[in-house]
Amino acid sequence: MLELAYRADSNSAAREGLWVRVPPAVPGSPGVQRPQCVAQPPDQDVCQQGPAFSSAYPYLLGIYLGDGVLSAGRRGVWRLRIAMDLRYPRINHRVSSAILAVSGHRVGVVRRSGWVEIGSYWKHWICLFPQHGPGAKHLRRIDLTDWQRALVLRYPDEFVAGLIHSDGCRCVNRVKGNAYPRYFFTNRSEHIRALFTMACGLLGVECRPDGPKNISIARRGSVDVMDLFVGPKD
């Protein structure tokens, strides 16, 4: 399994920005923090199973923070809904796959006019997305729990990819006949923008504010790193 050097134990490798081969995390191993089950009725065993420890979760977390919402249903069942653009079938397939990988539950896809709603029913969505609350995300504080932060620290590339796929883009600036690719992340929440900046720092990606809601990644080396795991939307 190839992973970025920041996940390895070698500081010299991390400084050089190398890719190294390291063993994956072991779900449920000692010291791994786990979500608190708040489902009704609670079932801590379900919350502590493998899905929340996979790389699919940080990706889905990024997607949720941008375009996701939870709705309470009957008998304690929660509905996760993700609004995505119809123009990007590969990304939409990845979102569906992440939902299935995390929950193990059926994923529904509903086509709308120009967009698609991807969703799933599960009692434990509320456990895995404690950022749920009343009102828009940009109007309240958004923080990660300790177990979420531990997973983002291990898989920052997946987290950043999810954030970009929900609220970001890769575009090309053309100046005097030269083309310069760059990335933008746009979100109204200062806290979510701070999480994006934090994860970029773990990847060695330089980013800076570009207006009140945008974060820009323009340096060639940083764009090259982003292209390794994000690339153009499709």
C-alpha positions as CSV (number, residue, x, y, z in Angstrom):
1,M,0.0,0.0,0.0
2,L,1.6,3.3,-1.1
3,E,1.0,6.3,1.1
4,L,2.4,9.7,1.5
5,A,5.6,10.1,3.6
6,Y,3.8,12.2,6.2
7,R,2.1,9.0,7.3
8,A,5.4,7.2,7.8
9,D,7.7,7.3,10.8
10,S,10.6,8.8,8.9
11,N,11.0,12.5,9.3
12,S,13.6,12.7,6.6
13,A,11.2,11.1,4.1
14,A,8.5,13.5,5.1
15,R,10.8,16.5,4.5
16,E,11.6,15.2,1.0
17,G,8.0,14.7,0.2
18,L,8.5,11.1,-0.8
19,W,6.0,8.3,-1.3
20,V,6.7,5.3,0.9
21,R,5.2,1.9,1.5
22,V,3.7,1.6,5.0
23,P,1.1,-0.8,6.5
24,P,-2.5,0.3,6.8
25,A,-4.1,1.1,10.1
26,V,-5.6,-1.8,11.9
27,P,-9.3,-1.2,12.7
28,G,-10.0,-1.4,16.4
29,S,-6.3,-1.6,17.4
30,P,-5.3,-0.3,20.8
31,G,-5.2,3.5,21.1
32,V,-7.6,4.1,18.2
33,Q,-10.3,6.5,19.2
34,R,-13.9,5.6,18.4
35,P,-17.1,7.5,17.9
36,Q,-19.6,7.7,20.7
37,C,-22.9,6.0,19.8
38,V,-25.8,8.4,20.1
39,A,-28.3,6.3,18.1
40,Q,-31.6,5.3,19.5
41,P,-31.5,2.6,20.7
42,P,-27.7,2.8,21.1
43,D,-25.5,0.0,19.7
44,Q,-21.8,0.8,20.4
45,D,-20.7,-2.4,18.6
46,V,-21.9,-1.0,15.3
47,C,-20.2,2.3,15.8
48,Q,-16.9,0.6,16.6
49,Q,-16.8,-1.7,13.5
50,G,-14.4,-1.2,10.7
51,P,-16.2,1.4,8.4
52,A,-15.4,4.4,10.6
53,F,-11.7,3.5,10.5
54,S,-11.3,3.3,6.7
55,S,-10.0,5.9,4.3
56,A,-13.6,6.2,2.9
57,Y,-14.7,8.0,6.0
58,P,-12.4,11.2,5.8
59,Y,-13.4,11.5,2.1
60,L,-17.1,11.3,3.0
61,L,-16.6,13.7,5.9
62,G,-15.2,16.3,3.4
63,I,-18.2,15.7,1.1
64,Y,-20.6,16.0,4.0
65,L,-19.1,19.3,5.3
66,G,-19.6,20.8,1.9
67,D,-22.8,19.3,0.4
68,G,-24.3,17.0,3.0
69,V,-27.2,17.1,5.4
70,L,-28.8,14.8,7.9
71,S,-32.5,14.4,8.4
72,A,-34.2,12.6,11.3
73,G,-36.8,10.0,10.4
74,R,-39.0,7.6,12.2
75,R,-37.8,5.0,14.7
76,G,-34.4,6.7,15.2
77,V,-33.4,6.3,11.5
78,W,-31.3,9.1,10.0
79,R,-31.1,10.0,6.3
80,L,-27.9,11.2,4.8
81,R,-28.4,13.3,1.7
82,I,-25.5,14.6,-0.6
83,A,-26.3,17.0,-3.4
84,M,-23.9,16.6,-6.3
85,D,-23.5,18.0,-9.8
86,L,-24.7,15.6,-12.6
87,R,-21.8,16.7,-14.8
88,Y,-19.3,14.6,-12.7
89,P,-20.4,10.9,-12.8
90,R,-17.0,9.7,-11.6
91,I,-17.2,11.8,-8.5
92,N,-20.8,10.8,-7.9
93,H,-19.8,7.2,-8.2
94,R,-17.0,7.7,-5.6
95,V,-19.5,9.4,-3.2
96,S,-21.9,6.5,-3.6
97,S,-19.0,4.0,-3.0
98,A,-17.9,5.9,0.1
99,I,-21.4,5.9,1.6
100,L,-21.7,2.1,1.0
101,A,-18.2,1.5,2.4
102,V,-18.8,3.5,5.6
103,S,-22.4,2.3,6.4
104,G,-22.8,-1.0,4.5
105,H,-26.3,0.2,3.7
106,R,-28.1,0.6,0.4
107,V,-27.4,3.9,-1.5
108,G,-30.1,5.7,-3.3
109,V,-29.6,8.0,-6.2
110,V,-32.3,10.5,-7.3
111,R,-31.8,12.6,-10.5
112,R,-32.9,16.2,-10.3
113,S,-32.7,19.0,-12.7
114,G,-28.9,19.5,-13.2
115,W,-28.0,17.7,-10.0
116,V,-28.3,14.4,-8.3
117,E,-29.2,13.5,-4.7
118,I,-27.2,10.6,-3.3
119,G,-28.4,9.3,0.1
120,S,-28.8,6.5,2.5
121,Y,-30.8,5.6,5.6
122,W,-29.0,4.4,8.8
123,K,-29.4,4.9,12.5
124,H,-25.7,5.6,13.0
125,W,-25.2,8.5,10.6
126,I,-25.8,10.8,13.6
127,C,-22.9,9.1,15.4
128,L,-20.5,9.5,12.5
129,F,-21.4,13.1,11.7
130,P,-21.6,14.9,15.1
131,Q,-21.3,18.2,13.2
132,H,-25.1,17.9,12.5
133,G,-27.0,20.7,14.2
134,P,-29.7,23.3,13.7
135,G,-29.1,26.0,11.0
136,A,-26.6,26.3,8.2
137,K,-23.0,25.1,8.9
138,H,-21.5,28.5,8.2
139,L,-23.6,30.0,11.0
140,R,-22.3,27.8,13.8
141,R,-19.0,26.5,14.9
142,I,-17.7,23.3,13.1
143,D,-15.0,21.3,14.9
144,L,-13.8,17.8,14.6
145,T,-14.0,15.3,17.4
146,D,-10.8,13.6,18.5
147,W,-11.5,10.4,16.6
148,Q,-12.4,12.3,13.4
149,R,-9.2,14.4,13.7
150,A,-7.1,11.2,14.1
151,L,-8.5,9.9,10.9
152,V,-8.0,13.2,9.0
153,L,-4.4,13.2,10.3
154,R,-3.9,9.8,8.8
155,Y,-5.8,10.4,5.6
156,P,-5.6,14.2,4.9
157,D,-5.5,13.5,1.1
158,E,-8.9,11.8,1.3
159,F,-10.3,14.6,3.4
160,V,-9.0,17.3,1.0
161,A,-10.3,15.4,-2.0
162,G,-13.8,15.2,-0.4
163,L,-13.8,19.0,0.3
164,I,-12.6,19.8,-3.2
165,H,-15.1,17.5,-4.8
166,S,-17.9,19.2,-2.8
167,D,-16.9,22.9,-2.7
168,G,-13.8,23.2,-4.9
169,C,-12.5,23.2,-8.4
170,R,-9.4,22.9,-10.5
171,C,-9.1,25.6,-13.2
172,V,-6.5,26.8,-15.7
173,N,-5.3,30.4,-15.8
174,R,-3.9,31.4,-19.2
175,V,-1.4,34.2,-19.2
176,K,0.5,35.2,-22.4
177,G,-0.1,31.8,-24.0
178,N,0.9,29.9,-20.9
179,A,-1.5,27.7,-19.0
180,Y,-1.2,27.6,-15.1
181,P,-3.5,25.1,-13.3
182,R,-4.7,26.0,-9.8
183,Y,-7.2,24.9,-7.2
184,F,-9.8,26.8,-5.4
185,F,-11.8,25.9,-2.3
186,T,-14.9,28.0,-1.6
187,N,-16.9,27.7,1.6
188,R,-18.7,30.3,3.7
189,S,-17.7,28.7,7.0
190,E,-14.4,30.0,8.5
191,H,-14.1,26.8,10.5
192,I,-14.4,24.5,7.5
193,R,-11.9,26.7,5.6
194,A,-9.6,26.3,8.6
195,L,-9.9,22.5,8.5
196,F,-9.1,22.6,4.7
197,T,-6.0,24.7,5.4
198,M,-4.9,22.4,8.2
199,A,-5.2,19.3,6.0
200,C,-3.3,21.0,3.2
201,G,-0.5,21.8,5.6
202,L,-0.3,18.1,6.5
203,L,0.2,17.4,2.8
204,G,2.8,20.1,2.3
205,V,0.4,22.0,0.1
206,E,0.7,25.8,0.2
207,C,-2.6,27.6,0.2
208,R,-3.7,31.1,0.9
209,P,-7.0,33.1,1.2
210,D,-8.3,34.7,-2.0
211,G,-11.2,36.8,-0.9
212,P,-13.6,36.3,2.0
213,K,-14.7,32.7,1.1
214,N,-12.0,31.3,-1.2
215,I,-8.7,29.5,-0.6
216,S,-6.3,29.4,-3.5
217,I,-3.6,26.8,-4.3
218,A,-1.5,28.1,-7.1
219,R,2.2,27.2,-6.6
220,R,3.3,24.6,-9.1
221,G,4.7,22.1,-6.5
222,S,1.5,22.3,-4.5
223,V,-0.7,21.9,-7.6
224,D,1.4,18.9,-8.6
225,V,0.7,17.3,-5.1
226,M,-3.0,18.0,-5.5
227,D,-3.1,16.4,-8.9
228,L,-1.9,13.1,-7.4
229,F,-5.2,12.5,-5.6
230,V,-7.7,15.1,-6.9
231,G,-7.2,16.2,-10.5
232,P,-9.8,17.7,-12.7
233,K,-13.5,17.0,-11.9
234,D,-15.2,14.4,-14.1
